[in-house]
Amino acid sequence: MNQAIAPILLDDKVLAYAELKNDLLFHKIPKSKIGYYVEQSLAIGREKALEYKRIFGTDVVAICKERGIIVRLNEQSGKLGQVRFRAQIELSAEERIITLYKSSMKEMQQCAGVLLPDNTFTIAEITNIHLAHELFHDLEFSEIGYTNEILDSITSLALGPLRIRSSVTRTSEIAAHAFSRHLLGLPCLPNLLDYAYMIYSGTLKAADFWKQCERWTAELNNH
């Protein structure tokens, strides 16, 4: 890892941009709006986190209990085909349930040091990161509205004079990352752990990750 560039590449905006690029409609987003989606999503998550931290503190489990959210720890892997779940939330008017997969929490704890060598996490801390992420989605559902619906929509399809508008759904994930980061005082957006896991599991080389970070930084600076 190039230590000289690491502090820049781990900037929240760069990691948020990396998340935004995963949106199925990313290619439809006007270049002039990229910064808007990155910055506004981060702001929504950060502001809500600081509000909750001021009122309730950082005990995510207690916050969930206060809000009537059921938290379940599943001993299984949470793997469905090639997709691995670490946490998921079920939302309805009757009940809200957050399920965390214990084996996935252990995997994330083991791999975190790959990209954050100066930070060690306990299982409880890794669990809280994922719990805070899902808690934000509950807040979207029951209190503040979904981030992607709050922010401007984009034209996803144009047929002559007909314009179909769609929301940018990944903005909700960016906001949830920011909420988790600022509520728990994390060193960066927690989606960095996704890349740490890929490096740890051998599906991504560390050198390729840092090169990709350089490209993300350059692209973001050009928007």
N, C-alpha and C positions, 0 to 999 in steps of 0.2 A: 504494500500500500504506500502511496506517495503521501507521507505525513504532511508535506507542505500544502497540499491542496485539500486535504481531508476536511478542515473546518469550513471551507467554502462549499464543498460538495455535500456536506451534511446539513446545509441550510434548509429550513422548513419549506421554503418556496420550491427548492429543487426536488425534495422528496414528494411534495404535493403535486408538482408537475409530473413526476413519474407515475403517480396514481392517476392523474387526469388522463395520461396517455393510454391507460387501460380502458377508457370509456369507448364503447362501441361506436359512438358518434364523434370521436375526437377529430376525425378528418373533416367533419362538417363545421367545426367550431372556427369562426373567423379568427385570423391571427391576432387581430386587434383586441379580441375578447379573452385570450388565453390568460393574461395577467389578472383580469377581472375575476375569472373563475378560481384561480389559485388564491388570490389575496382575500376575496370575500368568503370563500369556504373556510380558510384558516381563521379569519376573524370571527365567524359565527361560532366555531368550535371553541376558540380561545375565550371569547367573552362569556359564553355559557359556563365554561370550566371555572373561570375566575369568580363568577357569581356563586356557583355552587360551593366552591372551595371556601369562600368568605362566610357562607351561611352554614354549611354542613361539615366543613373540614374535608379530609381526604380518605375517610373510611368508606370505600366504595360499597362494601357489603352492607354497612349500616344505612347508606343512602338508598340502596335497593330495597332493603327491608322497610324503610320509612315510606317508600313509594309503593309498597305492596307487590314488589316483583319477586317471584319465586326463582331462586338460584339453585341449579342442580349440577352436581359434579358427576360426569359419566365416566366410568372406569374404562370404557371401550375406546377404540382409536378414532372413531368418528370418520372413518374412511368409507367413501362410496365410489367404487370404481377407482379412477385415478385422482379423484378429488378428495382432499383431506380437510375436514372441518376442525377448527380449533374451538370455535364458539359459535352459537347461533341463538337467535331470539325469536320467540313466537309471540305475536302481538294480537290481541283481540280485546273487545270490550269486556269480556268475562274475566280473562286472566292474562298475565304477561309472564313468560318463563324464559330465563336465560340458561342455556345448557353449555357447560364447559367440559371439554374432553381432556381428562387427566393426562393421558399419554402424550398428547400434543403439547400440553403445558411443559412437560418434562423435556421434550425435544427442543422447544424454544429456549428453555433455560440453558441447555447444553450448548446451543449454537450461538447464543447472544454475543459471546466473547470474540467471535470471528470478526465482527465489525466494530465492536465496542470493547476493546481489550482492557480499558481502564474502568469498566463498569461490570459488576457482577450482580446477578439477580437471583433472588430466592424463588422457589415455586410460587409462594404467596404473591410476590411482586409481579411475576409473569401473569399469574391468574388475574390480578387486579387490573393489569393493562388491558386484557381482553374484556374483563367485566366492565370497565369504564367505557370501552368502545361500544359495547352493546347497550349500556345505560344511555349513552347519547342517542342511540336510535330509538329508545323508548321515549326520551324527551322529545324527539322529532314527532313521534306518533301521537303523544298525548298532550304536548305543551307548546312547542315552538313551530311546528310544521316542518316538513321535509326540506332540507337544504336545497335540493335540486328543484323543488317547486317554488322556493322563495326567490331563487336567483333567476335571471333572464333565461328564457327558452331560446332555442336556435331553430333555424329552418333545416329540417331533416330531409325534406323531399320537396322538390319544385316541379310541378307539371303545368307549364304555361302560366296562367295567372293564379293557379292553385298553389298554396303554400301550406305544408304540414309542419307544425311546430312540435318540438320535443324538448324535454328537459335533459340536462347533462347529469346523469345519475351518479357518476363517480364523485361529484362534489359533496355528496352526503358522506362518502367514505373519508374524504379529506377532512371534513369537519369533525368526524368522529375521531380520527387520528389526532387532530389538534386538541380536542376535548380531553382525550386520554393523556396526552403529553403535558398539558398545563394543569390538569387536576392533580396529577401524580408527580409533577416536577421532573419529568423525564428529560434526558439530554437532547433528544431529537424526536421527530415523529416516529411512532412505533412501527410504521410500515418498513422501516429499515430492517426489522427483524425478519421480514419475509425474505429479503435478499440474503441475510445472514444464514437463514435456513437453507436456501438454495446452494450457497457456497459450502455449507457444512455437509449437505447431502450429496454434493458432487455434481449437481445439475448446472452450476454456474461457477466459473473461475473467478477468483477475487480480482485478478488483473482485468478481466473483462468487465467486471462490475464497475471498477473505478474509471475505466475508459468510457463506459456508458454514462457515468455521472458527469464526466467532462462534456459529453455530447448534450446531455440534458441541460447543463448549465449554459452552454453556448446557444442552444435553441431558445431557452427561456429569455436569455438576454437579447435575442433578436426579435422577440415578439413585442 
